[in-house]
Amino acid sequence: METTHSHHLEIHSNSVLSNIRPEIKIATTFIIVLSIAFLSLEKNLAIVVQTFVVLLLLYLSKIKISTYFKRLSIDIPFVLFALFLPFLSKGDSTVMFEFFSLPIYETGFNEMISILIKITLCVSLAIVLTATTSNIEIIYGLQKLKISPLLISILSFAIRYIDVFIDEFKRVKVAMKSRGYDQKGLRGLKPIAYASGAMLIRGYERGERVYNSMISRGFNGSIELKKREFKKSYLLYYLSFISIATTIVERFLI
C-alpha cells in the first residue's frame, strides 16, 4: 500500500535537506530535541550553540519567515502556560519583584524562560522536518529505523486521514459560505460545531469501510514501500554530535 507523496505541511523546494535520507533527518531531529530537553540552561554558551544548530537547519530548509512564524503559533498553549509560572511556582519563595501587587518568584521565572526556549527550539525542528519531508518519506524513514510496523501503520493512516479531514472541511466551509453562512460573531460557531460533529461521524464510518476493504484485499498490518534513492548528509551527523555533546558537557563536565 502506498500513500500520497505530499501533505499540507510539506514545502516543495530545492533545499539542501529535501533530498537527504529521511531516516537521517528523523534521527537527527530526535537527537537534537532530546539534547535540548535535557539542557539545564544554566550556561549561556550551551543555549547559543543549540540555538545556532536550530537556526542553521532553518536556514538550510529555506522556509519563508512568514510560514515559519505561522506554524510556530502551534506552541501558543505552552507559552500561555509558561506565562503563569512566575506567579505560581514558588520554589524557595525568593521574590524577584512585584507586578500589580503580585509577587514574581525567581524559580517560576527561570522555569518560564526554560520552557519558552526549549519549546520554541523543539517546535522549530519539527517545522523543519515536516517542511522538508513528505509523509511517505517519513514512513520510509521510520521503516529504515526499524520502528514497529504496527506503529508505522497507525502513523501513516493518521497522517493520511488528517489530510483528508482538512480537505473535506475546506469543501464543507465553501458549501456553507455558498449558502449564506456568516462566520462573524459567536453565532457563527454553532454551524461550525454541527459541521465538525457530522464530519467526525462521517470520518469514522469512512475509516471503517476503508479498513474492511483493506482486510478483504489481504492487508496484514504492515505497509510495504518501494526503495527510493536519497543522499547522505554528514552535516546532519555533525550537528547531532555537536548538540548532544553540548548537553553532556553542560550537564556533567562544567
Sine and cosine of phi, psi and omega as CSV:
sin_phi,cos_phi,sin_psi,cos_psi,sin_omega,cos_omega
0.00,0.00,0.68,-0.73,0.06,-1.00
-0.81,-0.59,0.51,-0.86,0.02,-1.00
-0.94,-0.33,0.00,-1.00,0.00,-1.00
-0.89,0.45,0.45,-0.89,-0.09,-1.00
-1.00,0.00,0.11,0.99,0.02,-1.00
-0.55,-0.84,0.25,-0.97,0.08,-1.00
-0.56,-0.83,0.04,-1.00,-0.15,-0.99
-0.92,0.38,-0.38,0.93,-0.05,-1.00
-1.00,-0.02,-0.31,0.95,-0.07,-1.00
-0.95,0.30,0.65,-0.76,0.07,-1.00
-0.93,-0.37,0.88,-0.47,-0.02,-1.00
-0.99,0.16,0.98,-0.20,0.00,-1.00
-0.58,-0.82,0.28,-0.96,0.00,-1.00
-1.00,-0.06,0.75,0.66,0.01,-1.00
-0.97,0.26,0.28,-0.96,-0.01,-1.00
-0.89,0.46,-0.53,0.85,-0.09,-1.00
-0.99,0.13,-0.25,0.97,-0.13,-0.99
-0.90,0.43,-0.61,0.79,-0.10,-1.00
-0.98,-0.19,0.17,0.99,0.02,-1.00
-0.99,0.17,0.51,-0.86,-0.01,-1.00
-0.80,0.60,0.78,-0.63,-0.06,-1.00
-0.89,0.46,-0.55,0.83,0.00,-1.00
-0.90,0.43,-0.54,0.84,0.05,-1.00
-0.93,0.36,-0.67,0.74,0.02,-1.00
-0.91,0.43,-0.66,0.75,0.00,-1.00
-0.91,0.42,-0.72,0.70,-0.01,-1.00
-0.90,0.43,-0.65,0.76,0.02,-1.00
-0.89,0.45,-0.71,0.71,0.03,-1.00
-0.87,0.50,-0.70,0.71,-0.01,-1.00
-0.89,0.45,-0.69,0.72,-0.03,-1.00
-0.91,0.42,-0.71,0.71,-0.03,-1.00
-0.93,0.37,-0.66,0.76,0.05,-1.00
-0.88,0.48,-0.68,0.74,0.03,-1.00
-0.89,0.45,-0.65,0.76,0.02,-1.00
-0.90,0.44,-0.67,0.74,0.01,-1.00
-0.92,0.39,-0.62,0.79,-0.03,-1.00
-0.89,0.45,-0.57,0.82,-0.02,-1.00
-1.00,-0.03,0.05,1.00,0.01,-1.00
-0.96,0.30,0.74,-0.67,-0.02,-1.00
-1.00,0.07,-0.25,0.97,0.04,-1.00
0.89,0.46,0.38,0.93,0.05,-1.00
-1.00,0.08,-0.35,0.94,0.00,-1.00
-0.93,-0.37,0.82,-0.57,-0.04,-1.00
-0.90,0.44,-0.54,0.84,-0.03,-1.00
-0.89,0.45,-0.63,0.77,0.01,-1.00
-0.90,0.44,-0.65,0.76,0.03,-1.00
-0.89,0.46,-0.68,0.73,-0.02,-1.00
-0.89,0.45,-0.67,0.74,-0.02,-1.00
-0.90,0.43,-0.73,0.68,-0.01,-1.00
-0.90,0.43,-0.64,0.77,0.03,-1.00
-0.91,0.42,-0.62,0.78,0.04,-1.00
-0.89,0.46,-0.67,0.74,0.01,-1.00
-0.87,0.49,-0.72,0.70,-0.02,-1.00
-0.92,0.39,-0.68,0.73,0.00,-1.00
-0.90,0.43,-0.59,0.81,0.04,-1.00
-0.90,0.43,-0.67,0.75,0.04,-1.00
-0.91,0.41,-0.62,0.78,0.06,-1.00
-0.89,0.46,-0.65,0.76,0.01,-1.00
-0.91,0.40,-0.67,0.74,-0.02,-1.00
-0.93,0.36,-0.45,0.89,-0.02,-1.00
-0.97,0.23,-0.28,0.96,0.01,-1.00
0.86,0.51,0.60,0.80,0.06,-1.00
-0.98,0.17,0.70,-0.71,0.04,-1.00
-0.91,0.42,0.56,-0.83,-0.02,-1.00
-0.86,0.51,-0.69,0.73,-0.01,-1.00
-0.89,0.46,-0.66,0.75,0.03,-1.00
-0.91,0.41,-0.65,0.76,0.00,-1.00
-0.87,0.49,-0.76,0.65,-0.03,-1.00
-0.93,0.36,-0.52,0.86,0.06,-1.00
-0.90,0.44,-0.68,0.73,0.00,-1.00
-0.98,0.21,-0.44,0.90,0.03,-1.00
-0.92,0.38,-0.30,0.95,-0.01,-1.00
-0.90,0.44,-0.18,0.98,0.01,-1.00
-0.91,0.41,-0.34,0.94,-0.01,-1.00
-1.00,-0.01,0.16,0.99,0.00,-1.00
-0.85,0.53,-0.68,0.74,0.04,-1.00
-0.85,0.53,-0.63,0.78,0.02,-1.00
-0.93,0.36,-0.61,0.80,0.03,-1.00
-0.90,0.43,-0.69,0.72,0.01,-1.00
-0.89,0.45,-0.63,0.77,0.06,-1.00
-0.90,0.44,-0.68,0.73,-0.04,-1.00
-0.91,0.42,-0.52,0.85,-0.04,-1.00
-0.91,0.41,-0.35,0.94,0.02,-1.00
-1.00,0.04,-0.26,0.97,-0.08,-1.00
-0.88,0.48,-0.65,0.76,0.01,-1.00
-0.86,0.52,-0.42,0.91,0.01,-1.00
-1.00,0.00,-0.35,0.94,-0.15,-0.99
-0.94,-0.33,-0.64,0.76,-0.08,-1.00
-0.99,0.10,0.97,-0.24,-0.10,-0.99
-0.99,0.11,-0.64,0.77,-0.05,-1.00
0.90,0.43,-0.88,-0.47,0.05,-1.00
-1.00,0.00,0.24,0.97,0.06,-1.00
0.92,0.40,0.38,0.93,0.07,-1.00
-0.98,0.22,0.85,-0.53,-0.03,-1.00
-0.99,-0.15,0.81,-0.58,0.02,-1.00
-0.98,0.20,-0.79,0.62,0.04,-1.00
-0.26,-0.97,0.03,-1.00,0.01,-1.00
-0.92,-0.40,0.62,-0.79,0.00,-1.00
-0.83,-0.55,0.95,-0.32,-0.10,-1.00
0.78,0.63,0.76,0.65,0.03,-1.00
0.93,0.37,0.14,0.99,0.07,-1.00
-0.98,-0.21,0.78,-0.63,-0.04,-1.00
-0.95,0.31,0.70,-0.72,0.09,-1.00
-0.98,-0.20,0.94,-0.35,-0.06,-1.00
-0.99,0.11,0.62,-0.78,-0.05,-1.00
-0.90,0.44,-0.67,0.74,0.01,-1.00
-0.87,0.49,-0.73,0.69,0.01,-1.00
-0.90,0.43,-0.62,0.79,0.01,-1.00
-0.90,0.44,-0.69,0.72,0.02,-1.00
-0.91,0.42,-0.62,0.78,0.05,-1.00
-0.91,0.41,-0.60,0.80,0.03,-1.00
-0.89,0.46,-0.74,0.68,0.01,-1.00
-0.88,0.48,-0.67,0.74,-0.01,-1.00
-0.88,0.48,-0.71,0.70,0.00,-1.00
-0.91,0.41,-0.69,0.72,-0.03,-1.00
-0.88,0.47,-0.69,0.72,-0.02,-1.00
-0.93,0.38,-0.74,0.67,-0.07,-1.00
-0.92,0.40,-0.71,0.71,-0.05,-1.00
-0.93,0.38,-0.58,0.82,0.02,-1.00
-0.92,0.40,-0.69,0.73,0.00,-1.00
-0.92,0.39,-0.67,0.74,-0.03,-1.00
-0.93,0.36,-0.66,0.75,0.05,-1.00
-0.91,0.42,-0.59,0.81,0.05,-1.00
-0.88,0.48,-0.65,0.76,0.05,-1.00
-0.91,0.42,-0.65,0.76,0.05,-1.00
-0.89,0.45,-0.61,0.79,0.04,-1.00
-0.89,0.45,-0.69,0.73,0.02,-1.00
-0.88,0.47,-0.71,0.70,-0.04,-1.00
-0.89,0.45,-0.75,0.66,-0.06,-1.00
-0.95,0.31,-0.43,0.91,-0.01,-1.00
-0.99,0.17,-0.42,0.91,-0.07,-1.00
-0.94,-0.34,0.06,1.00,-0.06,-1.00
-0.69,-0.73,0.83,-0.56,0.04,-1.00
-0.97,0.25,0.24,-0.97,-0.03,-1.00
-0.90,0.44,-0.60,0.80,0.02,-1.00
-0.91,0.41,-0.55,0.83,0.04,-1.00
-0.95,0.31,-0.59,0.81,0.06,-1.00
-0.89,0.45,-0.69,0.72,0.04,-1.00
-0.90,0.44,-0.67,0.74,0.02,-1.00
-0.88,0.48,-0.68,0.74,0.01,-1.00
-0.91,0.41,-0.63,0.78,0.03,-1.00
-0.91,0.41,-0.59,0.81,0.07,-1.00
-0.91,0.42,-0.64,0.77,0.03,-1.00
-0.91,0.42,-0.50,0.87,0.03,-1.00
-0.99,0.10,0.08,1.00,0.06,-1.00
0.89,0.45,0.61,0.79,0.10,-0.99
-0.96,0.28,0.44,-0.90,-0.02,-1.00
-0.80,0.60,0.78,-0.63,0.02,-1.00
-0.84,0.54,-0.58,0.82,0.02,-1.00
-0.91,0.42,-0.68,0.74,0.03,-1.00
-0.91,0.42,-0.63,0.78,0.04,-1.00
-0.90,0.44,-0.66,0.75,0.02,-1.00
-0.89,0.46,-0.71,0.70,0.01,-1.00
-0.87,0.49,-0.71,0.71,-0.01,-1.00
-0.90,0.43,-0.68,0.73,-0.03,-1.00
-0.90,0.43,-0.66,0.75,0.03,-1.00
-0.92,0.38,-0.61,0.79,0.02,-1.00
-0.89,0.46,-0.72,0.70,0.02,-1.00
-0.88,0.48,-0.71,0.70,-0.04,-1.00
-0.88,0.47,-0.72,0.69,-0.11,-0.99
-0.99,0.14,-0.30,0.95,0.19,-0.98
-0.91,0.41,-0.69,0.73,0.06,-1.00
-0.88,0.47,-0.70,0.72,0.01,-1.00
-0.88,0.47,-0.67,0.74,0.00,-1.00
-0.89,0.46,-0.67,0.74,0.01,-1.00
-0.89,0.45,-0.72,0.70,0.02,-1.00
-0.88,0.47,-0.67,0.74,0.00,-1.00
-0.91,0.41,-0.64,0.77,0.00,-1.00
-0.91,0.41,-0.60,0.80,0.05,-1.00
-0.89,0.45,-0.66,0.75,0.02,-1.00
-0.92,0.40,-0.65,0.76,0.03,-1.00
-0.90,0.44,-0.64,0.77,-0.02,-1.00
-0.91,0.41,-0.65,0.76,0.05,-1.00
-0.90,0.44,-0.67,0.75,0.02,-1.00
-0.90,0.44,-0.62,0.78,0.02,-1.00
-0.92,0.39,-0.65,0.76,0.01,-1.00
-0.91,0.41,-0.59,0.81,0.01,-1.00
-0.93,0.37,-0.28,0.96,0.03,-1.00
-0.97,-0.23,0.28,0.96,0.11,-0.99
1.00,-0.02,0.29,0.96,0.00,-1.00
-0.93,0.37,0.74,-0.68,0.03,-1.00
-0.90,-0.43,0.86,-0.51,-0.10,-0.99
-0.99,0.15,-0.15,0.99,-0.09,-1.00
-0.96,0.29,0.60,-0.80,0.09,-1.00
0.99,0.17,0.16,-0.99,-0.02,-1.00
-0.94,0.35,-0.43,0.90,0.01,-1.00
-0.90,0.43,-0.43,0.90,-0.01,-1.00
-0.95,0.31,-0.23,0.97,-0.01,-1.00
-0.98,0.21,-0.45,0.89,-0.05,-1.00
-0.90,0.43,-0.75,0.66,0.07,-1.00
-0.88,0.48,-0.58,0.81,0.04,-1.00
-0.89,0.46,-0.65,0.76,0.02,-1.00
-0.89,0.45,-0.69,0.72,0.03,-1.00
-0.88,0.47,-0.70,0.71,-0.02,-1.00
-0.91,0.42,-0.65,0.76,0.00,-1.00
-0.90,0.43,-0.68,0.74,0.03,-1.00
-0.89,0.45,-0.68,0.74,0.03,-1.00
-0.90,0.44,-0.62,0.79,0.00,-1.00
-0.93,0.37,-0.59,0.80,0.03,-1.00
-0.90,0.44,-0.67,0.74,0.02,-1.00
-0.91,0.42,-0.70,0.71,0.04,-1.00
-0.89,0.45,-0.61,0.79,0.01,-1.00
-0.91,0.41,-0.64,0.77,0.03,-1.00
-0.90,0.44,-0.72,0.70,0.00,-1.00
-0.90,0.43,-0.63,0.78,0.01,-1.00
-0.92,0.40,-0.63,0.77,0.04,-1.00
-0.89,0.46,-0.64,0.77,0.05,-1.00
-0.89,0.46,-0.69,0.72,-0.01,-1.00
-0.90,0.43,-0.68,0.74,0.00,-1.00
-0.90,0.44,-0.68,0.73,-0.01,-1.00
-0.89,0.46,-0.70,0.71,0.01,-1.00
-0.89,0.45,-0.62,0.78,0.03,-1.00
-0.93,0.36,-0.56,0.83,0.05,-1.00
-0.93,0.36,-0.66,0.75,0.03,-1.00
-0.88,0.47,-0.65,0.76,0.00,-1.00
-0.92,0.39,-0.32,0.95,0.02,-1.00
-0.98,-0.19,0.19,0.98,0.12,-0.99
1.00,-0.05,0.35,0.94,0.02,-1.00
-0.92,0.39,0.79,-0.62,-0.07,-1.00
-0.93,-0.37,0.22,0.98,0.05,-1.00
0.99,-0.16,-0.15,0.99,0.01,-1.00
-0.87,-0.49,0.50,-0.86,-0.02,-1.00
-0.94,-0.33,0.84,-0.55,0.02,-1.00
-0.99,-0.10,0.81,-0.59,0.01,-1.00
-0.88,-0.47,0.55,-0.83,0.04,-1.00
-0.96,0.28,0.53,-0.85,0.04,-1.00
-0.93,0.37,0.62,-0.78,-0.03,-1.00
-0.76,-0.65,0.39,-0.92,-0.04,-1.00
-1.00,-0.09,0.81,-0.59,0.06,-1.00
-0.71,-0.70,0.24,-0.97,0.00,-1.00
-1.00,-0.10,0.47,-0.88,0.15,-0.99
-0.99,0.12,0.29,-0.96,0.02,-1.00
-0.55,-0.83,0.97,-0.25,0.06,-1.00
-0.95,0.30,-0.35,0.94,0.03,-1.00
-0.89,0.46,-0.68,0.74,0.02,-1.00
-0.92,0.40,-0.56,0.83,0.10,-1.00
-0.88,0.48,-0.71,0.70,-0.03,-1.00
-0.90,0.44,-0.69,0.73,-0.01,-1.00
-0.90,0.43,-0.63,0.78,0.05,-1.00
-0.90,0.45,-0.69,0.73,0.00,-1.00
-0.90,0.43,-0.69,0.72,0.00,-1.00
-0.88,0.48,-0.68,0.73,-0.04,-1.00
-0.90,0.43,-0.76,0.65,-0.05,-1.00
-0.96,0.29,-0.54,0.84,0.05,-1.00
-0.92,0.40,-0.61,0.79,0.04,-1.00
-0.87,0.49,-0.70,0.72,0.01,-1.00
-0.92,0.40,-0.67,0.74,0.00,-1.00
-0.89,0.45,-0.72,0.69,0.01,-1.00
-0.89,0.45,-0.68,0.73,-0.05,-1.00
-0.93,0.37,-0.58,0.82,-0.08,-1.00
-0.99,0.13,-0.61,0.80,-0.21,-0.98
-0.88,-0.47,-0.39,0.92,-0.12,-0.99
-0.95,-0.31,-0.39,0.92,-0.03,-1.00
-0.98,-0.21,0.00,0.00,0.00,0.00
